[in-house]
Amino acid sequence: MRFSKMHGIGNDYIYVDSTAEKIDDPAALARAVSDRHTAIGGDGLILIGSPTSGTKAHASMRIFNADGSEAQMCGNGIRCVAKFVVDRGISAANPLRIETGRGVLETKWWTAPDGLVSEVEVDMGEPILGAAAVGAQWQGVKESDRIVARPWTDAMWCDALAGVGIPAGIPSAIDWLKSAGVEDVATVVSMGNPHIVFWCSDLAKVPLESIGVAIERHVFFPQRINVHFVQVLNRRELRMRTWERGSGITLACGTGASAVCVAGVLEGRSDRAVRIHLPGGELSLRWDELDERVRMRGSAVHVFDGEWDRAKVSVLDVAE
């Protein structure tokens, strides 16, 4: 099976042209190829295919996280799909429309001096804010209500930790909250996949490796959720770290950055146009006031091409 390794500011996936390769079990393949020690290594698998008839899209994409679960959308991934489609001559349309789990999204692309796509802007669509629509079952919140700056108490932090088997005595399990300056509110936004946003004054002191999975699997989110901690540098500049459901800590998250942009505006913390710093690089975001759509611009990088031995899939799946 031929594949390409690509990344958008460090959010790396294995890309496969599903029009040329037959993929019987993409979930198993995602688990196998994503392992960073025994395989190619990545945050997951993205299949690039032909669009559904009548959609007026130029290509389609399906996203599978490192644990095999399927995601509806990936902001960094769609930029790389646009690069793949244009660089390989599948389509030269600009704007280029890509069919995703969230519908058909429009991308605009720019090339580097070598003629290959280097940057892509994605119309991420309108944010989804109702509790039921974002897949949240938040105690005391009606299905139609927005979850914006809702209280998130010490007891809720401890409940989240207990839910994944981490001892949750107060205050020992949550001493980091004060040192990191984590505020006691949270906002939930969906960009086709759900995100929860917390605000803090010192990102470096957030123990994301333990708290991320605890919030991802909190009882409020039966379909799990992506977790972001954000530090406001000024009204036009933010810094964030991400725990992605099904993949863990990642260097970047495009849908997450889009959700953070929306959350910042809703809570009055930032302007509608912001630059967001992530561990893997920077993204430019704007939530347009006229059409309420979020637009994201960032890089798309091809790392290498290779071949994968299909026989390894079943062997690694049994080992797991």
N, C-alpha and C positions, 0 to 999 in steps of 0.2 A: 504494500500500500504506500503510495507516494503522499508526502505531507509537506507542509511548510510551517516553520516556527516563526511567529511574528509577535510584536508587542506594541502596545500603546502606552507610553510612559511607564514601562515596567510591568504592566498587566499583560502577561504572556499567555498565549494559547497555541495549541496545535491546530492548524487549519487543513482541512481535507476537502478536495473537490468531489462532492458526492455524485456529480454527473459522470465522473470518470472512475470512481471507486465504489464498489458495493459494500455498504456498511449494514450488516444485519443487526447488530446490537450496539448502538452508539453509547449507551450507558456503560457497558462493560469496557468498551474501547477507551472511553474517557478515563475510567479508573486506572486502566493499564498504562496508557501513555503519559498520564499526568505525573506519575511518581518521579520525584526529582533525584532519587538515588538509584533506581533500577530501570529507568526508562528515559523518555525524551525530557520530561519535566515541563510543567506548566500549570496554570490556574484552571485549565480545563481544555475542552475540545470544541471547536466550531466547525460545523459542516456548511459548506458553501454549495448551493444548489440552484436549480432553475426555479423561477417564481411560479406561483399558482396562476393558471390561466385566468385572464380577466383582471388581474391586480394592477396592471400597468407598471409593474416593477421590472427591474433589469436583472435582479438576482435575489436569492433568498439566503437566510442563515438560520441555523439552529445551534443553540448554545447548551453545552453540558458541562456542569461544574466538575471539579476534580473527584468528587464523591459519586459521580454518575447522575446526580439529579439534574433535571432540565430547567434552565432559566428562560424567562421570557425575553430578556433584552440584555445587552452588554454594550455600554457606550464606547469603551475603548476597543472592543471587538469589532463593532460595526465600522469603525474607521479603517481597521486593517482589512476587513472584507472589501471595502471600497477600493483600497490600494490593490488588493489581489485581483479584483475584477478588471480594473483599468490597466494595471501593469501587464497583465497576461492577455490583453486584447479581447476579453470577453465582451466588454462594452466600453465605449469612450464617452458615454453620455455624461453631461455635466450641466445641471444636477443629475446625480445617479440615485435611483430609487431602489431601496432594498427591503424585501419583505421579511419581517421579524415576528416574534410572538406577540408583539404589541401592535402589529399592523405594518403598513408600508411607510418607511421613513425616508426622507429626502436628505441626501448628502451633497456637499459641494467640495471639490478637491482642487489642490494646487500642486504643481510639480517642482522638483528641485532642478538644478542645472543639468543633471544627468537624464532628465526627461521622465523620471519615475515619480509617482505620487509621494509627497512628503508630509502634507498636512491636509486634514479633512475637517469640515464643519458639518455637524449633524443637527438636523431639526429633531429634537427629542420628543416633541409633542407637548401637550398640556399636562401639568401635574395632576395626579389623582389624590384627593384629600379626604373623602368620607371614610369613616372607620371600616364599614363593611367592604367598601371598594378596595381598600388597601389590605384587606385580609386580617384586620385586627379585632380581637374580642376583648376590648379594654373595659375592665370593671367600672361601672358607673357611667359609661359613655354610650350614647345612642348610636345605632348603626349609621345614621346620616350625619352625625357630628364630625367635625374636623378634630384631629388630635394635634393641636398646636399649642406649644408651651404648657402642656399638661403636667401636673405634679408627678415627680418620680422620687419617692421617699427612700430613706435608709432601709426601711422594711422591704421595699420592693427590690432594692439591690440584693439584700440578703436572701429573699425568696428566689431570685434568679440564680444565685450561686448555689443554693440548696438544691435547685432543680437539676443541676448537673453534678451533684455529689460533692460540692466544695463546702466545707464547714462554714456556716454562715452566722456565727455569733456576732452580735453588735457590741462594741464597734470594731473588734479585731479584723474582721473580714473586709471592712470598708474604710480602714484608716487612710488609704490612698485617695479617697474622695476629697478630703480636705487639702492634702498636699498638692493634688493636681488642680484644685479649684473647680471641681465639677459642680455645675449648677443643678438644682433640684427640679428641673423641668426637662421635658423631651417633646420632640415633634416628629410625627410620622408622615412621610410622603411616599407615594408610589410613582415611579416613572415607567410603569409596566412591570416592575418588580418592587417589593416594599423595602423601605429604608427608615431607620430610626436615628435621629440626630440628637446628640448630647453636646453641651457647650462646656468648655473648660478654659483655664488660664495657663496650663502647662501640659501640653500633649505628652511630653517625654515621661511624665510620671503616671500615665494611665497604663495599668497592666493588661493591655489588650489581649495578650495570649490566653488569659484566664477569663476575663470579663466578657470578651467577645462571644464566645460560645454560650455563655450563660444567658446573655440577652437574646442571642439568635434563637434559642430554644425556650424562651420564656412562655409561660402558659397563655399570655395575651396574644401570641402569634402562632396559631396552630400550623401555619404553612412555613414557619420560620421567617427570619428577617435579617437584612443586612444592617450592620451596626457601624456608626460613625461618631467619632469624637472630633470636635472642631474648636480651633482657637482663632479668635478674631484679632487680626493684626491691625486693620483699619477698615473703614466701610467698603473699600474696594479690594481688599486683600484678606484671604482666609488661609488657614493651614489645617489639614485634616489627616486622620489616620482611619483605616478601614479594616473591618472584619467582614468578609463576604460569606454568606450562608453557602455551605457546601464546599468552600475552598479555604476558609480561614483567613489569616492576615495576607493581604495583597498590597502591592506597591501603589496601586491606583484603582479607582472605580469610577467610570464615567457616569453611569446612572446615579451613583452615590453623590458625585460632585454636583450633578444637576439637582438632586434632592436637597443638598446643602444650600445651594443657591436659592432655591425656593423657600426653605426654612428660614434662612437669614432675612429675606424680605418680609415674610409673614410675621416674624418676631421683631422686626424693626432694627435688626443688628447690622444689616449691610445693604448696599445699593443693589439695583437690579442687574448691573454689569459688574462682575468680579473676576479676579484672577485667583485661582485656588492652587495652593502648593501641596502636592502629595509626595510621599517618599520617592516615587519614581520620576517626578517631573511636575510640570505645570499644565493647567487647563484654563482656557478662557470661557467663561459662562455668561450668558445674559438671559434674563426672563423678561421677554418683551411685554410691554404694558398694553400694546394695541391688540395683539392676538393671543396673549397669555401662553405662548409657546416658549419652551426653553431651547436655546441653541448653544451648542458646545463645540469648541474648536481645539484641536490638538494634533500631535504627531502620530504617524503610523510608520512602523519600522519592520522591514523584513530581516530576519536573522540568518536563517539557513533553510535549505530544502534537504529532504532525506527520504529514506524508505524504512518501513516498519514491517517486521515479520509478523504476519497475522497469527501465527501459531502461538505467539507469546501472550495473546489476550486471554485465552482460556487458562493457561498456566498461572498467570498472575491472579486471575479472579479466584481460582481455587485456593491459592495461597492466602488470600484475604479472608 
